[in-house]
């Protein structure tokens, strides 16, 4: 079985694979976004499936979010901006300097 990844689905319905280099199970969607961005994500970043399909791990369907913005998108306003959490605009047009909760947006 050389070359085959060990894969399973966790209790939340997300695909995971065993990373032999790190010797631990890794969420597939998280690793996919890290590879697309070319860097490791901090644990504080949540990875959101834009179309809400947990098995659709294409880079175009994934976005890294602040936990507070992720909660807004799932519980209050599914059309909220991925960057700041406010309605009425999209992330690519967002010029906000703070998130909806008042936290400063870096970068």
OpenMM code with the backbone's topology and positions (N, CA, C; nanometers):
from openmm import Vec3, app, unit

residues = "UNK UNK UNK UNK UNK UNK UNK UNK UNK UNK UNK UNK UNK UNK UNK UNK UNK UNK UNK UNK UNK UNK UNK UNK UNK UNK UNK UNK UNK UNK UNK UNK UNK UNK UNK UNK UNK UNK UNK UNK UNK UNK UNK UNK UNK UNK UNK UNK UNK UNK UNK UNK UNK UNK UNK UNK UNK UNK UNK UNK UNK UNK UNK UNK UNK UNK UNK UNK UNK UNK UNK UNK UNK UNK UNK UNK UNK UNK UNK UNK UNK UNK UNK UNK UNK UNK UNK UNK UNK UNK UNK UNK UNK UNK UNK UNK UNK UNK UNK UNK UNK UNK UNK UNK UNK UNK UNK".split()
positions = [
    Vec3(0.0811, -0.1203, 0.0000),
    Vec3(0.0000, 0.0000, 0.0000),
    Vec3(0.0846, 0.1255, 0.0000),
    Vec3(0.2039, 0.1168, -0.0449),
    Vec3(0.2892, 0.2348, -0.0502),
    Vec3(0.2297, 0.3381, -0.1450),
    Vec3(0.2326, 0.4646, -0.1034),
    Vec3(0.1836, 0.5719, -0.1882),
    Vec3(0.0366, 0.6042, -0.1700),
    Vec3(-0.0374, 0.5247, -0.0936),
    Vec3(-0.1797, 0.5508, -0.0720),
    Vec3(-0.1994, 0.6187, 0.0629),
    Vec3(-0.2800, 0.7232, 0.0632),
    Vec3(-0.3096, 0.7939, 0.1870),
    Vec3(-0.4176, 0.7226, 0.2660),
    Vec3(-0.4022, 0.7250, 0.3978),
    Vec3(-0.5095, 0.6782, 0.4843),
    Vec3(-0.6081, 0.7936, 0.4950),
    Vec3(-0.7332, 0.7679, 0.4631),
    Vec3(-0.8343, 0.8724, 0.4620),
    Vec3(-0.9546, 0.8260, 0.5440),
    Vec3(-1.0159, 0.9203, 0.6157),
    Vec3(-1.1396, 0.8909, 0.6874),
    Vec3(-1.2213, 1.0181, 0.7012),
    Vec3(-1.3437, 1.0040, 0.7463),
    Vec3(-1.4330, 1.1173, 0.7693),
    Vec3(-1.4536, 1.1278, 0.9197),
    Vec3(-1.4350, 1.2498, 0.9738),
    Vec3(-1.4504, 1.2662, 1.1187),
    Vec3(-1.5976, 1.2774, 1.1577),
    Vec3(-1.6247, 1.2909, 1.2859),
    Vec3(-1.7625, 1.2936, 1.3361),
    Vec3(-1.8402, 1.4167, 1.2900),
    Vec3(-1.7696, 1.5200, 1.2449),
    Vec3(-1.8353, 1.6408, 1.1932),
    Vec3(-1.8596, 1.6343, 1.0428),
    Vec3(-1.8150, 1.5267, 0.9793),
    Vec3(-1.8387, 1.5078, 0.8373),
    Vec3(-1.7301, 1.5621, 0.7460),
    Vec3(-1.6137, 1.5953, 0.8003),
    Vec3(-1.5029, 1.6472, 0.7198),
    Vec3(-1.4019, 1.5365, 0.6898),
    Vec3(-1.3490, 1.5378, 0.5669),
    Vec3(-1.2461, 1.4410, 0.5294),
    Vec3(-1.1143, 1.4758, 0.5988),
    Vec3(-1.0447, 1.3701, 0.6420),
    Vec3(-0.9120, 1.3845, 0.7021),
    Vec3(-0.8196, 1.2822, 0.6368),
    Vec3(-0.6920, 1.3121, 0.6395),
    Vec3(-0.5948, 1.2134, 0.5929),
    Vec3(-0.4792, 1.2089, 0.6912),
    Vec3(-0.4103, 1.0950, 0.6952),
    Vec3(-0.2964, 1.0817, 0.7849),
    Vec3(-0.1725, 1.1337, 0.7149),
    Vec3(-0.1106, 1.2375, 0.7728),
    Vec3(0.0110, 1.2966, 0.7178),
    Vec3(0.1302, 1.2257, 0.7812),
    Vec3(0.2017, 1.1432, 0.7029),
    Vec3(0.3139, 1.0684, 0.7604),
    Vec3(0.4298, 1.1582, 0.8047),
    Vec3(0.4451, 1.2752, 0.7433),
    Vec3(0.5527, 1.3660, 0.7841),
    Vec3(0.5259, 1.4255, 0.9216),
    Vec3(0.4008, 1.4653, 0.9459),
    Vec3(0.3650, 1.5248, 1.0753),
    Vec3(0.3168, 1.4196, 1.1747),
    Vec3(0.2942, 1.2985, 1.1237),
    Vec3(0.2500, 1.1853, 1.2049),
    Vec3(0.1213, 1.2155, 1.2809),
    Vec3(0.0250, 1.2758, 1.2060),
    Vec3(-0.1056, 1.3041, 1.2659),
    Vec3(-0.2098, 1.3181, 1.1553),
    Vec3(-0.3366, 1.3140, 1.1960),
    Vec3(-0.4471, 1.3320, 1.1023),
    Vec3(-0.4653, 1.4800, 1.0751),
    Vec3(-0.4880, 1.5150, 0.9473),
    Vec3(-0.5004, 1.6539, 0.9030),
    Vec3(-0.6305, 1.6687, 0.8249),
    Vec3(-0.7016, 1.7785, 0.8490),
    Vec3(-0.8235, 1.8060, 0.7731),
    Vec3(-0.7867, 1.8391, 0.6280),
    Vec3(-0.8493, 1.7711, 0.5343),
    Vec3(-0.8173, 1.7858, 0.3925),
    Vec3(-0.8414, 1.9281, 0.3437),
    Vec3(-0.9533, 1.9891, 0.3824),
    Vec3(-0.9839, 2.1241, 0.3337),
    Vec3(-0.8824, 2.2263, 0.3858),
    Vec3(-0.8345, 2.2058, 0.5058),
    Vec3(-0.7347, 2.2970, 0.5631),
    Vec3(-0.6024, 2.2871, 0.4859),
    Vec3(-0.5583, 2.1637, 0.4585),
    Vec3(-0.4332, 2.1436, 0.3849),
    Vec3(-0.4450, 2.1943, 0.2419),
    Vec3(-0.5620, 2.1774, 0.1804),
    Vec3(-0.5834, 2.2254, 0.0437),
    Vec3(-0.5667, 2.3771, 0.0376),
    Vec3(-0.6264, 2.4490, 0.1330),
    Vec3(-0.6132, 2.5945, 0.1340),
    Vec3(-0.4694, 2.6362, 0.1633),
    Vec3(-0.4027, 2.5665, 0.2537),
    Vec3(-0.2619, 2.5981, 0.2818),
    Vec3(-0.1763, 2.5816, 0.1566),
    Vec3(-0.1982, 2.4743, 0.0836),
    Vec3(-0.1225, 2.4522, -0.0411),
    Vec3(-0.1518, 2.5606, -0.1438),
    Vec3(-0.2785, 2.6017, -0.1535),
    Vec3(-0.3159, 2.7065, -0.2501),
    Vec3(-0.2523, 2.8404, -0.2135),
    Vec3(-0.2430, 2.8693, -0.0833),
    Vec3(-0.1848, 2.9958, -0.0377),
    Vec3(-0.0322, 2.9900, -0.0289),
    Vec3(0.0221, 2.8697, -0.0246),
    Vec3(0.1666, 2.8532, -0.0147),
    Vec3(0.2215, 2.8776, 0.1244),
    Vec3(0.1364, 2.8630, 0.2262),
    Vec3(0.1823, 2.8822, 0.3650),
    Vec3(0.0896, 2.8073, 0.4594),
    Vec3(0.1403, 2.7796, 0.5769),
    Vec3(0.0600, 2.7138, 0.6790),
    Vec3(-0.0337, 2.8155, 0.7437),
    Vec3(-0.1557, 2.7749, 0.7709),
    Vec3(-0.2526, 2.8642, 0.8346),
    Vec3(-0.2399, 2.8580, 0.9862),
    Vec3(-0.2536, 2.9726, 1.0523),
    Vec3(-0.2573, 2.9693, 1.1984),
    Vec3(-0.3820, 2.8942, 1.2444),
    Vec3(-0.3764, 2.8326, 1.3615),
    Vec3(-0.4911, 2.7583, 1.4127),
    Vec3(-0.6123, 2.8474, 1.4346),
    Vec3(-0.5902, 2.9782, 1.4480),
    Vec3(-0.7005, 3.0719, 1.4709),
    Vec3(-0.7843, 3.0973, 1.3451),
    Vec3(-0.7371, 3.0541, 1.2294),
    Vec3(-0.8103, 3.0747, 1.1038),
    Vec3(-0.9033, 2.9561, 1.0800),
    Vec3(-1.0296, 2.9838, 1.0541),
    Vec3(-1.1266, 2.8810, 1.0171),
    Vec3(-1.1325, 2.8731, 0.8648),
    Vec3(-1.1464, 2.7528, 0.8118),
    Vec3(-1.1592, 2.7336, 0.6676),
    Vec3(-1.3064, 2.7074, 0.6373),
    Vec3(-1.3637, 2.7917, 0.5509),
    Vec3(-1.5059, 2.7866, 0.5173),
    Vec3(-1.5255, 2.7320, 0.3768),
    Vec3(-1.6218, 2.6404, 0.3619),
    Vec3(-1.6626, 2.5900, 0.2304),
    Vec3(-1.7694, 2.6853, 0.1767),
    Vec3(-1.7389, 2.7575, 0.0723),
    Vec3(-1.8280, 2.8601, 0.0190),
    Vec3(-1.9646, 2.8021, -0.0188),
    Vec3(-1.9670, 2.6832, -0.0803),
    Vec3(-2.0944, 2.6238, -0.1214),
    Vec3(-2.1539, 2.5324, -0.0137),
    Vec3(-2.0935, 2.5308, 0.1045),
    Vec3(-2.1387, 2.4537, 0.2210),
    Vec3(-2.1319, 2.3028, 0.2016),
    Vec3(-2.0635, 2.2555, 0.0976),
    Vec3(-2.0457, 2.1126, 0.0732),
    Vec3(-1.9121, 2.0706, 0.1329),
    Vec3(-1.9155, 1.9958, 0.2421),
    Vec3(-1.7940, 1.9570, 0.3140),
    Vec3(-1.7004, 1.8685, 0.2316),
    Vec3(-1.7513, 1.8062, 0.1263),
    Vec3(-1.6680, 1.7199, 0.0439),
    Vec3(-1.6099, 1.7921, -0.0773),
    Vec3(-1.6492, 1.9165, -0.1005),
    Vec3(-1.5976, 1.9940, -0.2135),
    Vec3(-1.4765, 2.0744, -0.1665),
    Vec3(-1.3604, 2.0123, -0.1763),
    Vec3(-1.2373, 2.0727, -0.1254),
    Vec3(-1.1517, 2.1381, -0.2337),
    Vec3(-1.2162, 2.1860, -0.3404),
    Vec3(-1.1421, 2.2611, -0.4421),
    Vec3(-1.0955, 2.3932, -0.3826),
    Vec3(-0.9759, 2.4391, -0.4158),
    Vec3(-0.9281, 2.5677, -0.3622),
    Vec3(-1.0247, 2.6836, -0.3889),
    Vec3(-1.0932, 2.6826, -0.5022),
    Vec3(-1.1868, 2.7906, -0.5360),
    Vec3(-1.3090, 2.7917, -0.4433),
    Vec3(-1.3328, 2.6816, -0.3731),
    Vec3(-1.4480, 2.6714, -0.2833),
    Vec3(-1.4105, 2.6971, -0.1373),
    Vec3(-1.2845, 2.7278, -0.1108),
    Vec3(-1.2384, 2.7441, 0.0270),
    Vec3(-1.1901, 2.8858, 0.0526),
    Vec3(-1.2174, 2.9346, 0.1731),
    Vec3(-1.1693, 3.0662, 0.2133),
    Vec3(-1.1353, 3.0608, 0.3627),
    Vec3(-1.0249, 3.1240, 0.4001),
    Vec3(-0.9865, 3.1324, 0.5404),
    Vec3(-1.0563, 3.2513, 0.6050),
    Vec3(-1.1176, 3.2279, 0.7212),
    Vec3(-1.1953, 3.3321, 0.7874),
    Vec3(-1.1573, 3.3470, 0.9338),
    Vec3(-1.1771, 3.4675, 0.9842),
    Vec3(-1.1710, 3.4918, 1.1270),
    Vec3(-1.2894, 3.4170, 1.1899),
    Vec3(-1.2725, 3.3558, 1.3062),
    Vec3(-1.3826, 3.2802, 1.3678),
    Vec3(-1.5111, 3.3607, 1.3867),
    Vec3(-1.4994, 3.4894, 1.4199),
    Vec3(-1.6205, 3.5699, 1.4405),
    Vec3(-1.6965, 3.5913, 1.3096),
    Vec3(-1.6246, 3.6108, 1.2004),
    Vec3(-1.6881, 3.6273, 1.0692),
    Vec3(-1.7497, 3.4941, 1.0254),
    Vec3(-1.6794, 3.3837, 1.0519),
    Vec3(-1.7306, 3.2520, 1.0161),
    Vec3(-1.8635, 3.2253, 1.0873),
    Vec3(-1.8743, 3.2627, 1.2136),
    Vec3(-1.9982, 3.2443, 1.2894),
    Vec3(-2.1117, 3.3273, 1.2296),
    Vec3(-2.0825, 3.4500, 1.1887),
    Vec3(-2.1847, 3.5361, 1.1273),
    Vec3(-2.2380, 3.4715, 1.0001),
    Vec3(-2.1477, 3.4208, 0.9165),
    Vec3(-2.1877, 3.3608, 0.7894),
    Vec3(-2.2758, 3.2378, 0.8116),
    Vec3(-2.2452, 3.1582, 0.9129),
    Vec3(-2.3230, 3.0364, 0.9371),
    Vec3(-2.4510, 3.0596, 1.0164),
    Vec3(-2.4532, 3.1598, 1.1039),
    Vec3(-2.5669, 3.1728, 1.1950),
    Vec3(-2.6532, 3.2966, 1.1746),
    Vec3(-2.6004, 3.3992, 1.1099),
    Vec3(-2.6767, 3.5235, 1.0992),
    Vec3(-2.7005, 3.5692, 0.9560),
    Vec3(-2.5941, 3.5764, 0.8774),
    Vec3(-2.6049, 3.6344, 0.7435),
    Vec3(-2.5164, 3.5586, 0.6448),
    Vec3(-2.5723, 3.4610, 0.5724),
    Vec3(-2.4909, 3.3828, 0.4792),
    Vec3(-2.4320, 3.4637, 0.3646),
    Vec3(-2.4824, 3.5853, 0.3413),
    Vec3(-2.4313, 3.6701, 0.2340),
    Vec3(-2.3304, 3.7732, 0.2838),
    Vec3(-2.2881, 3.7630, 0.4092),
    Vec3(-2.1951, 3.8606, 0.4667),
    Vec3(-2.0584, 3.8535, 0.3985),
    Vec3(-1.9872, 3.9648, 0.4019),
    Vec3(-1.8519, 3.9751, 0.3473),
    Vec3(-1.7595, 3.8800, 0.4232),
    Vec3(-1.6791, 3.8024, 0.3501),
    Vec3(-1.5855, 3.7097, 0.4133),
    Vec3(-1.4745, 3.7815, 0.4889),
    Vec3(-1.4469, 3.9066, 0.4553),
    Vec3(-1.3364, 3.9792, 0.5164),
    Vec3(-1.3758, 4.0473, 0.6469),
    Vec3(-1.4905, 4.1187, 0.6455),
    Vec3(-1.5264, 4.1986, 0.7636),
    Vec3(-1.6529, 4.1513, 0.8344),
    Vec3(-1.7370, 4.0708, 0.7664),
    Vec3(-1.8587, 4.0199, 0.8278),
    Vec3(-1.9811, 4.1078, 0.8102),
    Vec3(-1.9680, 4.2187, 0.7372),
    Vec3(-2.0815, 4.3081, 0.7144),
    Vec3(-2.1532, 4.2708, 0.5851),
    Vec3(-2.2782, 4.3123, 0.5747),
    Vec3(-2.3570, 4.2892, 0.4533),
    Vec3(-2.3366, 4.4037, 0.3555),
    Vec3(-2.3915, 4.3925, 0.2402),
    Vec3(-2.4000, 4.4949, 0.1353),
    Vec3(-2.2789, 4.5025, 0.0432),
    Vec3(-2.1793, 4.4217, 0.0634),
    Vec3(-2.0660, 4.4201, -0.0295),
    Vec3(-1.9978, 4.2833, -0.0232),
    Vec3(-1.9108, 4.2571, -0.1201),
    Vec3(-1.8351, 4.1327, -0.1253),
    Vec3(-1.6918, 4.1577, -0.0796),
    Vec3(-1.6232, 4.0531, -0.0391),
    Vec3(-1.4874, 4.0642, 0.0139),
    Vec3(-1.3923, 4.1326, -0.0837),
    Vec3(-1.4062, 4.1060, -0.2131),
    Vec3(-1.3130, 4.1664, -0.3096),
    Vec3(-1.3294, 4.3186, -0.3163),
    Vec3(-1.4460, 4.3706, -0.2740),
    Vec3(-1.4707, 4.5150, -0.2728),
    Vec3(-1.4599, 4.5759, -0.1329),
    Vec3(-1.4221, 4.4964, -0.0347),
    Vec3(-1.4212, 4.5408, 0.1046),
    Vec3(-1.3048, 4.6350, 0.1316),
    Vec3(-1.3379, 4.7491, 0.1905),
    Vec3(-1.2350, 4.8454, 0.2289),
    Vec3(-1.2346, 4.8695, 0.3793),
    Vec3(-1.3067, 4.7846, 0.4522),
    Vec3(-1.3185, 4.8017, 0.5977),
    Vec3(-1.1827, 4.7850, 0.6646),
    Vec3(-1.1637, 4.8595, 0.7704),
    Vec3(-1.0402, 4.8494, 0.8489),
    Vec3(-1.0611, 4.7691, 0.9759),
    Vec3(-1.1907, 4.7455, 1.0086),
    Vec3(-1.2235, 4.6644, 1.1258),
    Vec3(-1.3310, 4.5627, 1.0876),
    Vec3(-1.3336, 4.4531, 1.1621),
    Vec3(-1.4396, 4.3538, 1.1452),
    Vec3(-1.5645, 4.4057, 1.2125),
    Vec3(-1.6749, 4.3384, 1.1913),
    Vec3(-1.8026, 4.3788, 1.2470),
    Vec3(-1.7976, 4.3840, 1.4002),
    Vec3(-1.7102, 4.3032, 1.4603),
    Vec3(-1.6982, 4.3004, 1.6057),
    Vec3(-1.5982, 4.4037, 1.6595),
    Vec3(-1.5433, 4.4884, 1.5711),
    Vec3(-1.4515, 4.5940, 1.6115),
    Vec3(-1.3045, 4.5578, 1.6027),
    Vec3(-1.2725, 4.4293, 1.5786),
    Vec3(-1.1320, 4.3896, 1.5670),
    Vec3(-1.0690, 4.4505, 1.4426),
    Vec3(-0.9463, 4.4952, 1.4562),
    Vec3(-0.8724, 4.5521, 1.3437),
    Vec3(-0.8376, 4.4426, 1.2432),
    Vec3(-0.8523, 4.4712, 1.1135),
    Vec3(-0.8183, 4.3775, 1.0076),
    Vec3(-0.6729, 4.4013, 0.9691),
    Vec3(-0.5939, 4.2966, 0.9770),
    Vec3(-0.4521, 4.3074, 0.9405),
    Vec3(-0.4373, 4.2765, 0.7925),
    Vec3(-0.3504, 4.3512, 0.7275),
    Vec3(-0.3168, 4.3249, 0.5876),
    Vec3(-0.4184, 4.3554, 0.4949),
] * unit.nanometer
topology = app.Topology()
chain = topology.addChain("A")
for resn in residues:
    res = topology.addResidue(resn, chain)
    for name in ("N", "CA", "C"):
        topology.addAtom(name, app.Element.getBySymbol(name[0]), res)
